[in-house]
Amino acid sequence: MAIGNTAESIGSKDADPATESGVERLIRTVGPDMERVNALIYAMAGSNVDLIPEIANHLVSSGGKRLRPMLTLASAHLFDATGDAHVKLAAAVEFMHTATLLHDDVVDDSAVRRGKPAARVIWGNQASVLVGDFLLGQAFKTMVEAGSLECLRILSTASAVIAEGEVLQLSGAKSLAKGEDHYMAVIEAKTAALFSAATEVGPVITGNSGAAQDAMRRYGLYLGLAFQLIDDVLDYGGNRDLLGKETGDDFREGKATLPVIYAYQRSDDADKAFWKRCIEDGEIRDEDLDAAIEKVRTTGAIDDTIAVARGFGKKATDALSDVPPSPLRDTLGDVVEFAIARAF
Amino acid sequence: MAIGNTAESIGSKDADPATESGVERLIRTVGPDMERVNALIYAMAGSNVDLIPEIANHLVSSGGKRLRPMLTLASAHLFDATGDAHVKLAAAVEFMHTATLLHDDVVDDSAVRRGKPAARVIWGNQASVLVGDFLLGQAFKTMVEAGSLECLRILSTASAVIAEGEVLQLSGAKSLAKGEDHYMAVIEAKTAALFSAATEVGPVITGNSGAAQDAMRRYGLYLGLAFQLIDDVLDYGGNRDLLGKETGDDFREGKATLPVIYAYQRSDDADKAFWKRCIEDGEIRDEDLDAAIEKVRTTGAIDDTIAVARGFGKKATDALSDVPPSPLRDTLGDVVEFAIARAF
């Protein structure tokens, strides 16, 4: 299933609840607020300097899932949010994410982002770095408008942690020896920290702290970990029929993700040499991606990575038991199921 | 005169007030608080990811002037600051600046920063982008700890405006036709906005608003404009005996600063061709920098740029008349004189 930009573009308002996925129901539930978030996002991308809205809108309109701001909205609505502070926070969360994407593409020398040419390919690395900085500045401005110092603490901490995770990833790039602990530290910082902050601000902006805040922090953290693990599984096709165009980015960039780490650990000498040549030396031939996909499957690396994701998914769902029951809480539970079911 | 890192390294505690420059007196006055700022800066640069303190300390220990955090401290002390909130804001201001330098060097392909190899030359563009992002995140975290939403508004707005100014500069790079208005818009955003925010937060963090806040906002704004104009004059040697190693960076990078814009506007066809070849086409020969310095002097471009800086310096000094008189206020007036006197 494709996940699109707005409630209008995806979630049918009269969808059948019985067959609807967690994310479809999430989109339908937060749809009206997401329209406010989207309007704010376009306003935040505005500038008299033409290059800024040009680049920002290239990303903003490129069909990203907007999962993070939807999670912020849902988390706030769990605690009966009113007003517009949670809308501002949701837009800020999406801009933090967008700024990260712009810089990531520069760091990774990426050619493609969301099926379109990466901004850096069209406008260059210089503009991508600077417009990323602008979006981050706008994100902080918008958070400040939400008026909660505790939310600012949560989100500014996430901002530093995300960058720290990217540097950690860079320092272990193209290395198979760093192993599982390093990988987990990277994805916790670069991905799960923002999911966690995105959901933690929900109770806070509605005046809740203590157990509710801690529960939503953990929910986002574990969902983010599961989400990234499944993303990394999908880069090798998951357990689905292969869709060539969606696979192999991590492989080509020499990223030692968990499927690769597991497969490498279970390899004989010949296969270890294969992984070293591809991941560490970056010498990749035409047939290597297919061979890599074969190896991560036959060694059980894919299944075991999915099992790790399931473990975190369980923790995310458990965290929800510390917030009051509601249909929206059930939806957030189903979002966890959905994140993992993408692998199949 | 060189400006150094701390009060200890420069300002003699028993300096003769009659011969001391404004900046020397500023350093002496805020010295004790700057030691707290410096300790905080080193703490903020800490991380378990080794590459981060390595790169951050390369810049932090490279003898930058730390003029901006000193201005924040002085501005807060004008209004009898106590506690440590102003120290946190000063450190955050310096980190915002440091993050900008890391990204600027990537954008400008710079080889040298403060007389040392630029971080990007040693650790690469990727690490420079990501560590810049980390420093910005740490800056925001530290601002949040200061606990003032109004200061957060001021500084986050500056953060977005600075990036906007950098993009504006990029969009007009290597163009002589953009002219004086474009140049002024660039330096107001990329330089003066941070000076302005750095001084505006002084009254705010001490509980003052209204006229005091507006006065210190204007003081920093106009000081920042004067400061950048004189920096751009100094890149062509100012009116001093030439110091080859300090000149020509802007010229080599094709930056159409005000001295160049004025000289170009006053040129005959042959000289116009010279400037176009050097600035717009980037075809620079060994003897061209000397020729450029000759031209910006003989056309009066240097003198007239200094005159513009003097005009802003006057406005900065005038702004101080709206805050209560004190020896420290006089020192801030002398800082303006010092900023301009650097040209001679």
HADDOCK unambig.tbl for C-alpha pairs under 7 A between the chains (distance, minus, plus):
assign (segid A and resid 49 and name CA) (segid B and resid 168 and name CA) 5.97 0.50 0.50
assign (segid A and resid 107 and name CA) (segid B and resid 126 and name CA) 4.85 0.50 0.50
assign (segid A and resid 126 and name CA) (segid B and resid 107 and name CA) 4.84 0.50 0.50
assign (segid A and resid 127 and name CA) (segid B and resid 167 and name CA) 6.58 0.50 0.50
assign (segid A and resid 130 and name CA) (segid B and resid 163 and name CA) 5.77 0.50 0.50
assign (segid A and resid 130 and name CA) (segid B and resid 166 and name CA) 6.73 0.50 0.50
assign (segid A and resid 130 and name CA) (segid B and resid 167 and name CA) 6.14 0.50 0.50
assign (segid A and resid 131 and name CA) (segid B and resid 163 and name CA) 6.92 0.50 0.50
assign (segid A and resid 133 and name CA) (segid B and resid 163 and name CA) 5.85 0.50 0.50
assign (segid A and resid 134 and name CA) (segid B and resid 160 and name CA) 4.80 0.50 0.50
assign (segid A and resid 134 and name CA) (segid B and resid 163 and name CA) 4.94 0.50 0.50
assign (segid A and resid 134 and name CA) (segid B and resid 164 and name CA) 6.17 0.50 0.50
assign (segid A and resid 137 and name CA) (segid B and resid 156 and name CA) 5.77 0.50 0.50
assign (segid A and resid 137 and name CA) (segid B and resid 157 and name CA) 6.82 0.50 0.50
assign (segid A and resid 137 and name CA) (segid B and resid 159 and name CA) 5.11 0.50 0.50
assign (segid A and resid 137 and name CA) (segid B and resid 160 and name CA) 4.18 0.50 0.50
assign (segid A and resid 138 and name CA) (segid B and resid 160 and name CA) 5.71 0.50 0.50
assign (segid A and resid 140 and name CA) (segid B and resid 156 and name CA) 5.77 0.50 0.50
assign (segid A and resid 141 and name CA) (segid B and resid 153 and name CA) 6.17 0.50 0.50
assign (segid A and resid 141 and name CA) (segid B and resid 156 and name CA) 5.20 0.50 0.50
assign (segid A and resid 141 and name CA) (segid B and resid 157 and name CA) 5.91 0.50 0.50
assign (segid A and resid 144 and name CA) (segid B and resid 149 and name CA) 6.60 0.50 0.50
assign (segid A and resid 144 and name CA) (segid B and resid 152 and name CA) 6.60 0.50 0.50
assign (segid A and resid 144 and name CA) (segid B and resid 153 and name CA) 6.03 0.50 0.50
assign (segid A and resid 149 and name CA) (segid B and resid 144 and name CA) 6.61 0.50 0.50
assign (segid A and resid 152 and name CA) (segid B and resid 144 and name CA) 6.62 0.50 0.50
assign (segid A and resid 153 and name CA) (segid B and resid 141 and name CA) 6.17 0.50 0.50
assign (segid A and resid 153 and name CA) (segid B and resid 144 and name CA) 6.03 0.50 0.50
assign (segid A and resid 156 and name CA) (segid B and resid 137 and name CA) 5.76 0.50 0.50
assign (segid A and resid 156 and name CA) (segid B and resid 140 and name CA) 5.74 0.50 0.50
assign (segid A and resid 156 and name CA) (segid B and resid 141 and name CA) 5.20 0.50 0.50
assign (segid A and resid 157 and name CA) (segid B and resid 137 and name CA) 6.83 0.50 0.50
assign (segid A and resid 157 and name CA) (segid B and resid 141 and name CA) 5.91 0.50 0.50
assign (segid A and resid 159 and name CA) (segid B and resid 137 and name CA) 5.12 0.50 0.50
assign (segid A and resid 160 and name CA) (segid B and resid 134 and name CA) 4.79 0.50 0.50
assign (segid A and resid 160 and name CA) (segid B and resid 137 and name CA) 4.17 0.50 0.50
assign (segid A and resid 160 and name CA) (segid B and resid 138 and name CA) 5.70 0.50 0.50
assign (segid A and resid 163 and name CA) (segid B and resid 130 and name CA) 5.77 0.50 0.50
assign (segid A and resid 163 and name CA) (segid B and resid 131 and name CA) 6.92 0.50 0.50
assign (segid A and resid 163 and name CA) (segid B and resid 133 and name CA) 5.84 0.50 0.50
assign (segid A and resid 163 and name CA) (segid B and resid 134 and name CA) 4.93 0.50 0.50
assign (segid A and resid 164 and name CA) (segid B and resid 134 and name CA) 6.15 0.50 0.50
assign (segid A and resid 166 and name CA) (segid B and resid 130 and name CA) 6.73 0.50 0.50
assign (segid A and resid 167 and name CA) (segid B and resid 127 and name CA) 6.58 0.50 0.50
assign (segid A and resid 167 and name CA) (segid B and resid 130 and name CA) 6.14 0.50 0.50
assign (segid A and resid 168 and name CA) (segid B and resid 49 and name CA) 5.95 0.50 0.50
